[in-house]
Amino acid sequence: MDNLIALLIAAPLLGAAVLLCGGRRLDGIGHWLGTLLAGASFVLGAVLFVDMLGRSADHRTVAKHLFTWVPVEGFQANVGFHLDQLSMTFVLLITGVGTLIHIYSIGYMEHDENRRRFFGYLNLFLAAMLLLVLADNYLLLYVGWEGVGLASYLLIGFWQHKPSAATAAKKAFLVNRVGDMGLSIAIMVMFTTFGSFAFTTVLGEAGGASSGRDTAIGLMLLLAACGKSAQVPLQSWLGDAMEGPTPVSALIHAATMVTAGVYLITRSGAIFNAVPDVQTAVVVVGAVTLLFGAIVGCAKDDIKKALAGSTMSQIGYMILATGLGPIGYAFAIMHLVTHGFFKAGLFLGAGSVMHGMNDEVDMRKYGGLRTYMPVTFVTFGLGYLAIIGFPGLSGFFSKDKIIEAAFAKGGTEGWILGAVTLLGAAITAYYMTRVMVLTFFGEERWRNAKTPSPAEPSVEPAAETRGAHDEPHPHESPKSMTIPMIVLAFGSVFAGGVFGIGDRFVKWLEPVTSFDHGDSPLGEWTVTGATVVCLLIGVGLAVAQYGRKPVPVVAPRGSLLTRAARRDLLQDDFNHVVLVRGGEHLTRSLVYLDHSLVDGVVNGTAASVGGLSGRLRKLQNGFARSYAVSMFGGAVVIIAATLLMRAV
């Protein structure tokens, strides 16, 4: 069975190679081939999962060594795979949700002339993410890590004819390079400390090195996680990434890229457990991002960007949970999986709405769509209920556990974290209710609204013949798009109960992540009651603001906080002033120093030598009388010096 592990990665990787190198002769079948190979990877993962269930909990880890990548004395880099309960969870999520997104894309990208290339990039994304979660050492994980970054760049900028898409792709690539530097430095420090990249060695000896090195490794891993998972301060790329096709948004936000940071911290738990100060840093990053993303999501009128802020906030919950150590690792991954279902469903639902609305993304130009798109309404609605933590649905079981774990941290820190997570739950209920009401309820504002420019061209058959200012004619999406949404809706409803009741998921991951119940000052039902109250407050405020009075098509100016949230709480302004402008001034200063100091010394030395040589050259003029005078003068000097020495 361990031979199937390599095939998990090989299937989508083969699809990427064939689709990207096969040329236009594959245009007619490329989307089917890409979907088939993604599905084959899911089937292989399911077979391995069944085989794993047949083993005892302590014998479920499978190691598969393929070959030695760099066989150098003192530097052994191996290519091998490590399949355990943690990596298996990610395999099923990546391939399962990834396959559904492939199926959805068949209909969504039907009339895009580059559909074959799009499916090649999707396959490449899956292969890179699978390599990341199946690698048995940090160096091979880094290869998958960079592969995910490359694939995200290609997919976000897929419609490169749009300057905004090209800029967004470049921004995501550059911001992630900052985080990638953290991972590369961490790997270097690991090798100099432990002499190996292997998980078994590094994690087995974690805590035995100097506290300074453990701290450095932990902080650099956290920096890497911030880049891939869009956490403060490296979160600015996530909203702009919505310029890619909607299936890309679903794939990045639900099953692949943003989950990589959560996986990295959880997999490296032994390192973080050894350095409590770094764990505190992880918790702070998660708590800040949790509120940051939620506030941003409240002010966005673009349906995809509102969901992007939601993703940032929900990943903040997961990062916060990983910072709690053994109390929170399993809950972080549990919320990651349930989030994969409902967030993929929400993004695909948003794409379905755009598909029927002339590619309009402004929710203020929606309204009353529930009667025109019943399947989209129901599936999106179930995802909405799941993400706000409605009792009995997936988010209720997973997010509530993180809130309980936050309180279980104990002391003042536990109360602060608990309050932050509850506040985040209230804001989540508010902004998601806002999305739901603006899109599916109220008056049909699209009847008189203008559509200034399509966000995603060439999606529908009539897109090329329809004018930019035509009135939309809402309609339900084809079955190739609605069936994946229905499947994801089932996951949004039932996954949390399957995982949470009886602590099944915690017991599943415990051999890998360990588990500590902690000592919560509040009972389970008290936390649940507080969460439900926060949920009702958030829903009530949103309904009161958007459901009981007409919504203007043009957004009002709003408060200072609203205006700041529309601009992502000025994160791009901050980056421009501190990093861009600061970088420009630093560069100019370095150029000045280079010209005036470095080049000045070099050029001055050269000029001095040139001047001296010019003067010395005049002594070699070719006249015998000059040479005779020089010889006579030299003889006089020697005689005078000799007489002077004798006199002394």
C-alpha positions in Angstrom: 0.0 0.0 0.0 2.9 2.4 0.7 3.6 2.4 -3.1 0.3 4.2 -3.6 1.6 7.3 -1.7 3.9 8.3 -4.6 1.0 7.8 -7.0 -1.1 10.3 -5.0 1.3 13.0 -6.2 2.1 11.5 -9.6 -1.5 11.5 -10.9 -2.1 15.3 -10.8 1.6 16.0 -11.6 1.2 13.9 -14.8 -2.0 15.8 -15.6 -0.1 19.1 -15.2 2.7 17.9 -17.5 0.5 16.6 -20.2 -1.9 19.5 -20.2 0.8 22.2 -20.2 3.0 20.5 -22.7 0.5 18.7 -24.9 -0.5 21.8 -26.9 -3.9 22.7 -28.4 -4.6 19.2 -29.6 -5.8 18.5 -26.0 -8.1 21.5 -25.9 -11.2 19.3 -26.4 -10.4 16.8 -23.6 -8.0 18.7 -21.3 -10.6 19.6 -18.7 -11.8 15.9 -18.6 -8.2 14.6 -18.2 -7.4 17.1 -15.5 -10.6 16.2 -13.5 -10.0 12.5 -14.0 -6.5 12.6 -12.6 -7.6 14.8 -9.7 -10.4 12.2 -9.0 -7.9 9.4 -9.3 -5.7 11.0 -6.6 -8.8 11.2 -4.3 -9.6 7.5 -4.9 -6.0 6.5 -4.0 -6.2 8.7 -0.9 -9.5 7.0 0.0 -7.9 3.5 -0.4 -5.0 4.5 1.8 -7.4 5.9 4.3 -9.4 2.6 4.5 -6.1 0.7 4.9 -5.1 3.1 7.7 -8.3 2.5 9.5 -7.6 -1.2 9.6 -4.5 -0.7 11.7 -4.2 0.1 15.4 -3.8 3.8 16.3 -0.1 3.4 17.1 0.8 1.7 13.8 -0.8 4.0 11.3 2.3 5.9 10.3 3.7 4.8 6.9 7.2 5.9 5.7 8.2 5.5 2.1 11.8 6.3 1.0 12.1 6.8 -2.8 15.7 7.9 -3.4 18.5 10.0 -2.1 18.3 13.4 -3.7 21.7 14.8 -2.7 24.1 12.1 -1.6 27.0 14.2 -0.3 29.2 13.4 2.7 27.6 15.2 5.7 24.7 16.4 3.7 22.0 13.8 2.9 18.8 15.1 1.3 16.3 12.4 0.8 13.0 12.1 -1.2 10.6 10.2 1.0 7.0 10.4 2.2 5.4 10.3 5.6 1.8 9.3 5.8 0.1 9.6 9.2 -3.3 10.7 10.6 -2.4 14.4 10.1 -1.1 14.1 6.5 -4.0 11.8 5.6 -6.5 14.4 6.8 -5.0 16.9 4.4 -4.7 14.4 1.6 -8.5 13.7 1.7 -9.3 17.4 2.0 -7.0 18.5 -0.8 -8.0 15.8 -3.3 -11.7 15.7 -2.3 -12.4 19.4 -2.4 -10.0 19.8 -5.2 -11.8 17.3 -7.4 -15.1 19.0 -6.7 -13.6 22.3 -7.8 -12.3 20.7 -11.0 -15.8 19.5 -11.8 -17.2 22.9 -11.0 -14.6 24.5 -13.3 -15.8 22.4 -16.3 -18.9 24.5 -16.4 -17.5 27.7 -15.1 -14.7 27.9 -17.5 -16.6 26.3 -20.4 -16.1 29.2 -22.8 -12.6 30.2 -21.8 -10.2 29.6 -24.7 -7.4 28.7 -22.3 -9.4 26.2 -20.3 -6.8 23.4 -20.9 -4.0 25.5 -19.4 -6.3 26.4 -16.5 -6.8 22.7 -15.6 -3.1 22.1 -16.0 -2.4 24.8 -13.4 -5.1 23.3 -11.1 -3.4 19.9 -11.3 0.0 21.5 -10.6 -1.5 23.1 -7.5 -2.9 19.8 -6.2 0.5 18.0 -6.8 2.5 20.7 -5.1 0.1 20.8 -2.0 0.2 17.0 -1.8 4.0 17.0 -1.9 4.0 19.6 0.9 1.8 17.6 3.3 3.4 14.2 2.4 7.1 15.1 2.6 9.0 13.4 5.4 11.6 16.2 5.7 11.6 19.9 5.7 13.7 20.3 2.6 11.2 18.3 0.5 8.4 20.2 2.2 10.1 23.4 1.0 9.9 22.1 -2.6 6.1 21.6 -2.3 5.9 25.0 -0.5 7.5 26.8 -3.4 5.4 24.7 -5.9 2.3 26.0 -4.2 3.6 29.6 -4.5 4.3 29.1 -8.2 0.9 27.5 -8.9 -0.9 30.3 -7.0 1.0 32.9 -9.1 -0.1 31.3 -12.3 -3.7 30.9 -11.3 -4.3 34.3 -9.7 -2.9 35.9 -12.8 -4.6 33.5 -15.2 -6.4 36.3 -16.9 -3.2 38.3 -17.4 -4.8 40.5 -20.0 -6.3 42.3 -17.0 -3.7 44.6 -15.4 -5.3 44.1 -12.0 -4.9 40.3 -12.2 -1.3 40.5 -13.3 -0.6 43.0 -10.4 -2.4 40.7 -7.9 -0.4 37.7 -9.0 2.9 39.6 -8.6 1.8 40.9 -5.2 1.0 37.4 -3.9 4.3 36.1 -5.3 6.4 38.9 -3.7 4.6 38.9 -0.3 5.0 35.1 -0.1 8.7 35.4 -0.9 9.1 37.1 2.5 7.5 34.2 4.3 9.5 31.7 2.2 12.7 33.3 3.4 11.6 32.5 6.9 11.1 28.9 6.0 14.5 28.7 4.2 16.3 30.2 7.2 14.5 27.9 9.6 15.7 24.9 7.5 19.3 26.1 7.5 19.3 26.6 11.3 17.7 23.1 11.6 20.5 21.5 9.6 23.3 23.3 11.5 21.6 22.4 14.8 20.4 18.8 14.2 22.5 17.8 11.2 19.3 16.6 9.4 16.1 17.8 7.7 14.0 14.8 8.6 10.9 15.2 10.8 11.9 12.3 13.0 15.3 13.8 13.8 14.3 17.5 14.1 11.1 17.0 16.0 12.5 14.2 18.1 15.4 16.4 19.3 13.4 19.6 19.6 14.0 21.3 22.9 17.5 19.7 23.2 19.2 22.6 21.4 19.9 26.0 22.8 16.8 28.0 23.6 18.1 30.7 21.2 18.1 28.3 18.2 14.8 26.8 19.1 13.4 30.4 19.3 14.9 31.3 15.9 13.5 28.2 14.2 10.1 28.8 15.7 9.9 32.4 14.7 11.1 31.7 11.2 8.4 29.0 10.8 5.8 31.4 12.1 7.0 34.0 9.5 6.6 31.3 6.8 3.1 30.4 8.0 2.1 34.1 8.0 3.0 34.4 4.3 1.2 31.3 3.1 -1.8 31.6 5.4 -2.2 35.4 5.0 -1.7 36.3 8.6 -0.7 39.7 9.9 1.7 41.2 8.8 1.8 39.3 5.5 -1.9 39.3 4.8 -2.1 42.0 2.1 -2.1 39.6 -0.9 -5.2 37.7 0.0 -7.9 40.2 -1.0 -6.2 41.0 -4.3 -6.0 37.3 -5.1 -9.7 37.5 -5.9 -8.8 38.7 -9.3 -8.3 35.1 -10.3 -11.2 32.9 -11.5 -13.6 32.0 -8.7 -12.6 28.3 -8.7 -9.1 29.5 -7.9 -10.4 31.5 -5.0 -12.2 28.4 -3.7 -9.1 26.2 -4.1 -6.8 28.7 -2.4 -9.1 29.6 0.4 -10.6 26.2 1.2 -8.3 23.3 0.5 -4.7 24.4 -0.3 -2.6 27.5 0.0 -3.9 29.2 3.1 -4.0 25.9 5.0 -0.3 25.3 4.5 0.7 27.5 7.4 -1.6 25.8 9.8 -0.2 22.4 8.7 3.4 23.7 9.1 2.9 24.8 12.7 0.9 21.7 13.7 3.5 19.4 12.1 6.3 21.3 13.9 4.4 21.3 17.2 7.3 19.8 19.1 9.4 22.9 18.2 6.7 25.3 19.3 6.0 23.3 22.5 9.6 23.7 23.5 9.5 27.5 23.3 6.5 29.1 25.1 7.4 32.6 24.0 7.1 31.6 20.4 3.7 30.0 21.1 2.6 33.3 22.6 3.7 35.0 19.3 1.6 32.5 17.4 -1.4 33.2 19.5 -1.0 37.0 19.2 -0.7 36.7 15.4 -3.9 34.5 15.2 -5.9 36.8 17.5 -5.0 40.0 15.7 -5.7 38.4 12.3 -8.9 37.0 13.5 -10.3 40.4 14.2 -8.5 42.1 11.3 -10.1 39.9 8.7 -13.5 40.1 10.3 -13.5 43.9 10.4 -12.4 44.0 6.7 -15.1 41.6 5.7 -17.8 43.8 7.3 -17.1 46.7 4.8 -16.6 44.9 1.5 -19.3 45.2 -1.2 -17.4 42.8 -3.5 -18.8 39.4 -2.6 -15.5 37.6 -3.2 -13.5 40.1 -1.2 -16.0 39.8 1.7 -15.4 36.1 1.7 -11.7 36.7 1.5 -11.8 38.7 4.7 -13.8 35.8 6.2 -11.0 33.4 5.2 -8.4 35.6 6.8 -10.4 35.6 10.0 -11.1 31.9 10.1 -7.5 31.0 9.5 -6.8 33.4 12.4 -8.9 31.1 14.6 -6.8 28.1 13.4 -3.5 29.8 14.0 -4.6 30.9 17.4 -5.6 27.3 18.2 -2.2 26.0 17.1 -0.5 28.6 19.4 -2.3 27.0 22.4 -0.2 23.8 22.0 -1.7 20.4 22.7 -4.9 22.0 23.8 -5.6 23.3 20.4 -3.8 21.4 17.6 -6.6 18.9 16.9 -9.3 21.6 17.1 -7.3 23.8 14.6 -7.2 21.0 12.1 -10.8 20.1 12.7 -11.9 23.7 12.0 -9.6 23.6 9.0 -11.5 20.6 7.5 -15.0 21.9 8.3 -13.9 25.3 6.9 -12.8 23.6 3.8 -16.3 22.4 3.2 -18.3 25.5 3.9 -15.8 28.0 2.5 -15.4 26.1 -0.8 -19.2 26.0 -1.0 -19.5 29.7 -0.3 -17.0 30.7 -3.0 -18.5 28.3 -5.5 -21.9 29.8 -4.6 -20.5 33.3 -5.2 -19.2 32.2 -8.6 -22.7 30.8 -9.3 -24.3 34.1 -8.5 -21.8 36.0 -10.6 -22.4 33.5 -13.4 -26.1 34.5 -13.4 -25.5 38.2 -12.9 -23.3 39.2 -15.9 -20.2 38.6 -13.7 -21.2 41.4 -11.3 -19.5 41.2 -8.0 -21.0 44.2 -6.2 -23.6 42.9 -3.7 -25.3 46.2 -3.6 -26.4 45.4 -7.2 -27.9 42.0 -6.2 -31.0 41.4 -4.1 -33.9 39.0 -4.2 -31.9 36.3 -6.0 -33.2 33.4 -3.9 -36.2 32.9 -6.2 -34.0 32.9 -9.3 -31.2 30.7 -8.0 -32.8 28.2 -5.6 -30.0 25.6 -5.5 -27.4 28.3 -5.1 -29.5 30.0 -2.4 -29.9 26.8 -0.4 -26.3 25.6 -0.7 -24.9 29.0 0.0 -27.3 29.4 2.9 -26.1 26.2 4.5 -22.5 27.3 4.2 -23.5 30.6 5.8 -25.2 28.9 8.7 -22.1 26.6 9.1 -19.6 29.5 9.2 -21.5 31.5 11.7 -21.7 28.5 14.0 -25.4 27.7 13.9 -26.0 24.9 16.4 -25.7 21.5 14.9 -23.8 22.5 11.8 -20.1 22.0 11.1 -18.8 25.4 12.3 -20.7 25.0 15.6 -18.7 21.9 16.5 -15.2 23.1 15.3 -15.2 26.9 16.1 -16.8 26.3 19.5 -14.0 24.0 20.4 -11.4 26.6 19.6 -13.3 29.1 21.8 -13.3 26.6 24.7 -9.6 25.9 24.2 -8.9 29.7 24.3 -10.6 29.9 27.7 -8.8 26.8 28.8 -5.4 28.6 28.3 -6.1 29.8 31.9 -5.3 33.0 33.7 -5.7 36.5 32.3 -4.4 35.4 28.9 -7.2 32.8 28.7 -9.9 35.3 29.5 -8.5 37.8 26.9 -8.3 35.1 24.2 -11.7 33.8 25.0 -13.2 37.3 24.7 -11.4 37.9 21.4 -12.8 34.6 19.9 -16.3 35.4 21.1 -16.0 38.9 19.6 -14.8 37.3 16.3 -17.8 35.0 16.4 -20.2 38.0 16.7 -18.5 39.9 13.9 -18.5 36.8 11.7 -22.3 36.4 12.2 -22.7 40.1 11.3 -20.7 40.2 8.0 -21.9 36.8 6.8 -25.6 37.8 7.4 -24.8 41.0 5.5 -23.6 39.0 2.6 -26.6 36.7 2.7 -29.2 39.6 3.0 -27.6 41.8 0.3 -27.4 38.9 -2.1 -30.6 36.8 -1.7 -33.1 39.0 0.1 -34.6 42.4 -0.2 -35.6 44.3 -3.4 -34.2 43.4 -6.8 -31.7 46.2 -7.1 -30.1 44.7 -10.2 -33.1 45.7 -12.3 -31.9 49.3 -12.5 -28.3 49.0 -11.5 -25.5 49.6 -14.0 -22.7 47.1 -14.4 -19.6 49.2 -15.1 -17.2 46.4 -15.9 -17.2 42.6 -15.7 -14.9 41.1 -13.1 -14.5 37.8 -14.8 -14.9 37.9 -18.6 -15.5 35.1 -20.9 -17.3 32.9 -18.4 -20.8 32.7 -19.9 -21.7 32.0 -23.6 -23.4 35.3 -24.0 -20.6 37.3 -22.3 -19.0 38.4 -25.6 -22.3 39.6 -27.2 -23.8 41.2 -24.1 -23.2 44.9 -23.5 -21.5 45.9 -20.2 -24.6 47.9 -19.2 -27.2 45.3 -20.0 -29.6 44.4 -17.3 -28.8 41.0 -15.8 -31.1 38.0 -16.2 -30.5 35.9 -13.1 -30.6 32.2 -13.7 -29.5 29.0 -12.0 -26.1 27.5 -12.9 -25.7 24.2 -14.9 -25.5 20.9 -13.0 -21.7 20.7 -13.4 -21.6 23.7 -11.1 -24.5 23.0 -8.8 -23.6 19.3 -8.0 -20.3 20.2 -6.4 -22.1 22.9 -4.4 -24.6 20.3 -3.1 -21.9 17.9 -2.1 -20.1 20.6 -0.2 -23.3 21.7 1.4 -23.7 18.2 2.9 -20.2 18.5 4.3 -21.1 21.9 5.8 -24.0 20.4 7.6 -22.8 17.0 8.7 -18.9 17.0 8.9 -18.8 18.8 12.3 -21.1 16.3 13.9 -19.2 13.4 12.5 -15.9 14.7 13.8 -17.0 16.4 17.0 -19.5 14.0 18.6 -17.6 11.6 20.8 -14.3 13.5 20.2 -13.7 11.3 17.1 -11.4 13.8 15.4 -9.4 14.5 18.5 -8.8 10.7 19.1 -7.9 10.3 15.4 -5.1 13.0 15.6 -4.0 12.4 19.2 -1.2 9.9 18.3 0.4 12.7 16.1 -0.5 15.9 17.9 -1.2 14.7 21.4 -4.0 16.3 23.4 -4.5 18.2 26.6 -8.0 19.0 27.8 -6.7 22.0 29.7 -8.5 23.5 32.7 -11.2 25.8 31.4 -12.8 28.2 34.0 -16.1 28.0 32.1 -18.1 24.9 31.4 -18.8 23.6 27.9 -22.4 24.6 28.0 -21.5 28.1 29.3 -19.2 28.7 26.3 -21.8 27.3 23.9 -24.4 29.6 25.3 -22.1 32.7 25.1 -21.3 31.8 21.5 -25.0 31.5 20.5 -25.7 34.8 22.2 -22.9 36.4 20.2 -24.2 34.8 17.0 -27.7 36.2 17.6 -26.3 39.7 18.3 -24.3 39.7 15.1 -27.3 38.4 13.0 -29.7 40.8 14.6 -27.5 43.9 13.9 -27.0 42.9 10.3 -30.7 42.3 9.7 -31.6 45.6 11.4 -29.1 47.5 9.2 -29.7 45.8 5.9 -32.9 43.9 6.0 -35.4 46.5 7.2 -34.7 49.4 4.9 -33.8 49.9 1.3 -30.1 49.4 0.5 -28.6 52.1 -1.7 -26.9 50.8 -4.9 -24.0 53.2 -4.2 -22.4 52.7 -0.8 -22.6 55.7 1.5 -19.5 57.4 2.7 -19.6 55.6 6.1 -17.7 56.2 9.3 -14.0 56.5 9.6 -13.6 52.8 10.6 -15.8 51.8 7.6 -13.7 53.8 5.2 -10.6 52.3 6.6 -12.0 48.8 6.4 -12.9 49.3 2.8 -9.2 50.0 2.2 -8.2 46.8 4.2 -7.5 48.9 7.3 -4.9 50.8 5.4 -2.6 47.8 5.1 -1.6 48.7 1.5 -1.0 52.3 2.5 1.1 51.2 5.4 3.1 48.9 3.1 3.5 51.6 0.6 4.8 54.2 3.1 7.0 51.9 5.2 8.1 49.3 2.7 7.8 50.8 -0.8 8.7 54.4 0.1 11.1 53.3 2.8 12.7 50.9 0.3 13.1 53.7 -2.3 14.8 56.0 0.2 17.0 53.2 1.4 18.0 52.4 -2.1 18.7 56.0 -2.9 20.8 56.3 0.2 22.8 53.1 -0.7 23.3 54.4 -4.3 24.6 57.7 -2.9 27.0 55.9 -0.5 28.1 53.7 -3.3 28.8 56.6 -5.6 30.3 59.0 -3.0 32.1 56.6 -0.7 32.8 53.2 -2.3 33.2 54.5 -5.9 34.9 57.7 -4.5 37.6 55.7 -2.7 38.1 53.5 -5.8 38.1 56.3 -8.3 40.2 58.5 -6.1 42.8 55.8 -5.6 42.8 55.2 -9.4 43.2 58.9 -10.1 46.1 59.2 -7.6 47.9 56.3 -9.1 47.3 57.6 -12.6 48.6 61.1 -11.6 51.6 59.7 -9.9 52.4 57.4 -12.9 52.0 60.4 -15.2 54.5 62.3 -13.3 56.9 59.4 -13.1 56.5 58.8 -16.8 58.0 62.3 -17.5 61.3 61.0 -16.1 61.5 58.6 -19.0 61.8 61.2 -21.8 64.5 59.5 -24.0 67.2 62.3 -23.7 70.6 61.0 -22.8 71.5 64.3 -21.0 68.5 63.9 -18.7 69.6 60.4 -17.8 73.2 61.6 -17.2 72.0 64.3 -14.9 69.9 61.8 -13.0 72.9 59.4 -12.6 75.0 62.3 -11.5 72.4 63.4 -8.9 72.0 59.9 -7.6 75.8 59.5 -7.3 75.9 62.8 -5.3 73.2 61.6 -3.0 74.9 58.3 -2.3 78.3 60.0 -1.7 76.7 62.6 0.7 74.9 59.8 2.6 78.1 57.8 2.9 80.1 60.7 4.3 77.3 61.6 6.7 77.2 58.1 8.0 80.9 58.0 8.6 80.8 61.4 10.4 78.1 60.0 12.7 
